[in-house]
Amino acid sequence: MKIAIHCRRFGLTAALQEYTLHQLRGALSHTRAKVRHVTVRLCDLNGPRGGTDKRCGIHVVVDGVGQVVTASTDRDLYAAISQAARRIGRGVARRLRQQRTVKPSSLHAAVPS
C-alpha cells in the first residue's frame, strides 16, 4: 500500500506525517491487501484567519473496486485526519462487501424448440 501525503499552505512535520500514517494504517488494516494507493491532502482553508478550516481529504484506489474518496474538516487538523481515516476505512470495507455480495448475472441461452 503506497501512501502519499500532500500539504497546502503549511509544511508537513514529522509528527503530522507519522500521525497520518498511523491513522491510515489502523483504519485500512483489514483491507490492506486490496488497497493499491492512498493519497492524503491536508489543507488550511482559511490560512492564518483561524476557524473550522483544517481539511483532510483522502483518496484510495482499491483493486477490483475503483476509487473511494472522503474528506473531513475541523478546527484541529489531527481531529480532521482521524475522522477522515475512520470514514475511509468504513467506506473501503463497505465497497469491498458490496463487491462480494453482487452476484454475476446469469446468461440464459435460448433453447431452440
Backbone as CSV, one residue per row, in Angstrom:
resi,resn,N_x,N_y,N_z,CA_x,CA_y,CA_z,C_x,C_y,C_z
1,MET,0.849,-1.168,0.000,0.000,0.000,0.000,0.896,1.233,0.000
2,LYS,0.791,2.032,-1.044,1.553,3.271,-1.141,0.712,4.410,-0.586
3,ILE,1.340,5.249,0.221,0.645,6.392,0.810,1.423,7.655,0.472
4,ALA,0.739,8.619,-0.134,1.336,9.914,-0.452,0.577,10.980,0.332
5,ILE,1.317,11.871,0.985,0.713,12.945,1.770,1.148,14.277,1.166
6,HIS,0.170,15.118,0.840,0.432,16.436,0.258,-0.166,17.499,1.176
7,CYS,0.563,18.576,1.378,0.086,19.679,2.210,-0.003,20.952,1.381
8,ARG,-1.006,21.758,1.702,-1.154,23.049,1.050,-1.262,24.128,2.123
9,ARG,-0.496,25.147,1.997,-0.464,26.299,2.885,0.251,26.059,4.212
10,PHE,0.935,24.947,4.351,1.778,24.712,5.524,2.689,23.534,5.222
11,GLY,3.721,23.380,6.048,4.680,22.301,5.851,4.274,21.042,6.604
12,LEU,4.682,19.910,6.089,4.404,18.621,6.722,5.499,18.325,7.750
13,THR,5.125,18.299,9.018,6.086,17.974,10.064,6.191,16.462,10.200
14,ALA,7.259,16.013,10.825,7.445,14.576,11.043,6.325,14.021,11.919
15,ALA,5.911,14.779,12.927,4.842,14.328,13.828,3.514,14.194,13.085
16,LEU,3.207,15.150,12.239,1.966,15.112,11.469,1.982,13.963,10.472
17,GLN,3.108,13.745,9.834,3.235,12.630,8.893,3.058,11.298,9.615
18,GLU,3.713,11.128,10.749,3.613,9.870,11.493,2.190,9.633,11.989
19,TYR,1.530,10.682,12.465,0.149,10.558,12.934,-0.772,10.138,11.783
20,THR,-0.608,10.777,10.642,-1.438,10.467,9.474,-1.231,9.011,9.037
21,LEU,0.008,8.587,8.944,0.299,7.201,8.557,-0.280,6.216,9.565
22,HIS,-0.145,6.511,10.849,-0.672,5.632,11.891,-2.199,5.500,11.782
23,GLN,-2.882,6.623,11.583,-4.340,6.598,11.462,-4.789,5.805,10.234
24,LEU,-4.113,6.006,9.116,-4.487,5.296,7.885,-4.221,3.800,7.980
25,ARG,-3.075,3.460,8.508,-2.758,2.030,8.636,-3.750,1.327,9.548
26,GLY,-4.158,1.984,10.611,-5.155,1.400,11.506,-6.514,1.266,10.837
27,ALA,-6.929,2.316,10.144,-8.249,2.312,9.501,-8.337,1.324,8.346
28,LEU,-7.222,1.099,7.659,-7.227,0.230,6.479,-6.586,-1.131,6.744
29,SER,-6.348,-1.458,7.997,-5.620,-2.690,8.321,-6.326,-3.953,7.817
30,HIS,-7.649,-3.986,7.867,-8.380,-5.185,7.447,-8.497,-5.304,5.932
31,THR,-8.291,-4.208,5.243,-8.450,-4.212,3.785,-7.134,-3.918,3.072
32,ARG,-6.046,-3.922,3.795,-4.728,-3.529,3.270,-4.335,-4.284,1.999
33,ALA,-4.654,-5.559,1.916,-4.252,-6.363,0.756,-4.892,-5.862,-0.539
34,LYS,-6.054,-5.247,-0.451,-6.764,-4.770,-1.637,-6.456,-3.320,-1.992
35,VAL,-5.890,-2.568,-1.039,-5.625,-1.149,-1.265,-4.343,-0.988,-2.068
36,ARG,-4.456,-0.312,-3.194,-3.320,-0.105,-4.084,-2.571,1.182,-3.723
37,HIS,-3.306,2.285,-3.599,-2.668,3.585,-3.404,-3.577,4.497,-2.578
38,VAL,-2.970,5.289,-1.698,-3.698,6.249,-0.876,-3.060,7.621,-1.071
39,THR,-3.885,8.623,-1.344,-3.414,9.999,-1.432,-4.146,10.807,-0.374
40,VAL,-3.383,11.495,0.461,-3.937,12.341,1.510,-3.590,13.782,1.174
41,ARG,-4.590,14.649,1.245,-4.365,16.073,1.009,-4.778,16.831,2.266
42,LEU,-3.815,17.507,2.854,-4.045,18.299,4.056,-3.988,19.772,3.668
43,CYS,-4.928,20.545,4.199,-5.017,21.936,3.780,-5.553,22.798,4.921
44,ASP,-5.051,24.009,4.995,-5.590,25.033,5.887,-6.372,25.985,4.988
45,LEU,-7.686,25.843,4.978,-8.522,26.565,4.025,-8.476,28.077,4.197
46,ASN,-8.474,28.553,5.449,-8.519,29.992,5.700,-7.175,30.599,6.037
47,GLY,-6.126,29.813,6.026,-4.805,30.348,6.357,-4.757,30.840,7.793
48,PRO,-4.142,31.979,8.042,-3.952,32.458,9.408,-5.206,33.024,10.071
49,ARG,-6.324,33.119,9.349,-7.545,33.682,9.927,-8.173,32.791,10.984
50,GLY,-7.834,31.497,10.991,-8.374,30.587,12.003,-9.754,30.080,11.649
51,GLY,-10.385,29.408,12.608,-11.727,28.871,12.406,-11.686,27.402,12.055
52,THR,-12.869,26.868,11.766,-13.011,25.463,11.399,-12.599,25.316,9.946
53,ASP,-11.303,25.183,9.755,-10.827,25.270,8.387,-9.702,24.307,8.044
54,LYS,-9.423,23.357,8.896,-8.390,22.367,8.582,-9.075,21.205,7.880
55,ARG,-8.596,20.869,6.711,-9.266,19.838,5.904,-8.314,18.698,5.594
56,CYS,-8.851,17.489,5.687,-8.122,16.284,5.304,-8.972,15.547,4.276
57,GLY,-8.459,15.436,3.086,-9.122,14.675,2.032,-8.327,13.409,1.747
58,ILE,-9.021,12.300,1.617,-8.344,11.027,1.366,-8.953,10.365,0.135
59,HIS,-8.088,9.923,-0.754,-8.472,9.258,-1.996,-7.771,7.901,-2.010
60,VAL,-8.544,6.826,-2.120,-7.988,5.473,-2.083,-8.349,4.742,-3.371
61,VAL,-7.369,4.067,-3.952,-7.599,3.219,-5.116,-7.562,1.776,-4.621
62,VAL,-8.673,1.057,-4.842,-8.832,-0.302,-4.336,-8.932,-1.261,-5.519
63,ASP,-8.148,-2.342,-5.472,-8.185,-3.352,-6.524,-9.591,-3.923,-6.672
64,GLY,-10.076,-3.962,-7.899,-11.358,-4.572,-8.193,-12.563,-3.733,-7.825
65,VAL,-12.355,-2.598,-7.201,-13.471,-1.768,-6.741,-13.427,-0.389,-7.377
66,GLY,-12.257,0.166,-7.484,-12.124,1.516,-8.026,-11.660,2.481,-6.962
67,GLN,-12.310,3.632,-6.912,-11.886,4.685,-6.018,-12.875,4.899,-4.888
68,VAL,-12.339,5.234,-3.718,-13.153,5.618,-2.575,-12.566,6.933,-2.079
69,VAL,-13.428,7.926,-1.874,-12.976,9.263,-1.513,-13.773,9.770,-0.322
70,THR,-13.098,10.467,0.587,-13.783,11.114,1.696,-12.984,12.331,2.120
71,ALA,-13.613,13.176,2.936,-12.929,14.356,3.468,-13.564,14.723,4.797
72,SER,-12.797,15.425,5.596,-13.290,15.905,6.874,-12.664,17.267,7.152
73,THR,-13.439,18.168,7.753,-12.968,19.499,8.102,-13.211,19.717,9.582
74,ASP,-12.220,20.283,10.259,-12.315,20.504,11.701,-11.408,21.663,12.082
75,ARG,-11.582,22.187,13.272,-10.682,23.209,13.804,-9.282,22.669,14.000
76,ASP,-9.222,21.410,14.405,-7.962,20.745,14.714,-7.614,19.796,13.569
77,LEU,-6.449,19.966,12.983,-6.052,19.125,11.847,-5.961,17.656,12.238
78,TYR,-5.486,17.374,13.444,-5.388,15.986,13.898,-6.767,15.341,13.988
79,ALA,-7.756,16.093,14.440,-9.134,15.574,14.502,-9.675,15.329,13.098
80,ALA,-9.388,16.231,12.169,-9.840,16.062,10.782,-9.226,14.806,10.164
81,ILE,-7.948,14.569,10.452,-7.272,13.374,9.939,-7.901,12.117,10.518
82,SER,-8.121,12.117,11.808,-8.721,10.957,12.477,-10.109,10.645,11.928
83,GLN,-10.937,11.676,11.775,-12.295,11.487,11.251,-12.267,10.968,9.816
84,ALA,-11.434,11.559,8.986,-11.354,11.136,7.583,-10.822,9.708,7.475
85,ALA,-9.852,9.351,8.315,-9.309,7.985,8.285,-10.372,6.970,8.667
86,ARG,-11.140,7.268,9.709,-12.229,6.343,10.098,-13.244,6.200,8.966
87,ARG,-13.603,7.318,8.345,-14.579,7.278,7.244,-14.059,6.475,6.060
88,ILE,-12.788,6.676,5.716,-12.258,5.954,4.557,-12.170,4.468,4.855
89,GLY,-11.834,4.112,6.086,-11.797,2.696,6.468,-13.154,2.041,6.308
90,ARG,-14.199,2.719,6.795,-15.562,2.186,6.656,-15.990,2.149,5.197
91,GLY,-15.629,3.188,4.436,-16.021,3.256,3.030,-15.386,2.155,2.188
92,VAL,-14.109,1.904,2.403,-13.430,0.847,1.655,-14.012,-0.513,2.028
93,ALA,-14.225,-0.755,3.312,-14.802,-2.033,3.751,-16.195,-2.229,3.152
94,ARG,-17.000,-1.168,3.119,-18.357,-1.253,2.557,-18.302,-1.582,1.070
95,ARG,-17.414,-0.918,0.337,-17.310,-1.182,-1.108,-16.849,-2.604,-1.381
96,LEU,-15.940,-3.120,-0.575,-15.487,-4.500,-0.753,-16.599,-5.491,-0.420
97,ARG,-17.397,-5.194,0.604,-18.548,-6.064,0.929,-19.554,-6.053,-0.209
98,GLN,-19.822,-4.884,-0.762,-20.764,-4.781,-1.877,-20.268,-5.580,-3.071
99,GLN,-18.985,-5.542,-3.308,-18.412,-6.284,-4.438,-18.614,-7.783,-4.242
100,ARG,-18.438,-8.254,-3.010,-18.587,-9.689,-2.744,-20.027,-10.144,-2.826
101,THR,-20.980,-9.264,-2.505,-22.378,-9.682,-2.495,-23.066,-9.552,-3.842
102,VAL,-22.439,-8.864,-4.778,-23.019,-8.746,-6.114,-22.871,-10.081,-6.817
103,LYS,-23.986,-10.615,-7.259,-23.968,-11.900,-7.954,-23.852,-11.668,-9.444
104,PRO,-23.042,-12.446,-10.097,-22.928,-12.273,-11.544,-24.267,-12.568,-12.215
105,SER,-24.583,-11.793,-13.221,-25.839,-12.017,-13.921,-25.742,-13.326,-14.689
106,SER,-26.795,-14.058,-14.605,-26.768,-15.350,-15.305,-27.288,-15.134,-16.729
107,LEU,-26.581,-15.681,-17.638,-26.963,-15.573,-19.042,-27.634,-16.882,-19.443
108,HIS,-28.807,-16.769,-19.954,-29.544,-17.960,-20.378,-29.538,-18.011,-21.902
109,ALA,-29.097,-19.095,-22.421,-29.100,-19.273,-23.876,-30.490,-19.731,-24.295
110,ALA,-30.916,-19.213,-25.382,-32.220,-19.622,-25.898,-32.093,-21.043,-26.451
111,VAL,-33.001,-21.890,-26.021,-33.011,-23.276,-26.469,-33.991,-23.375,-27.631
112,PRO,-33.502,-23.811,-28.815,-34.408,-23.940,-29.968,-35.441,-25.026,-29.709
113,SER,-36.658,-24.785,-30.126,-37.710,-25.792,-29.916,-38.023,-26.572,-31.149
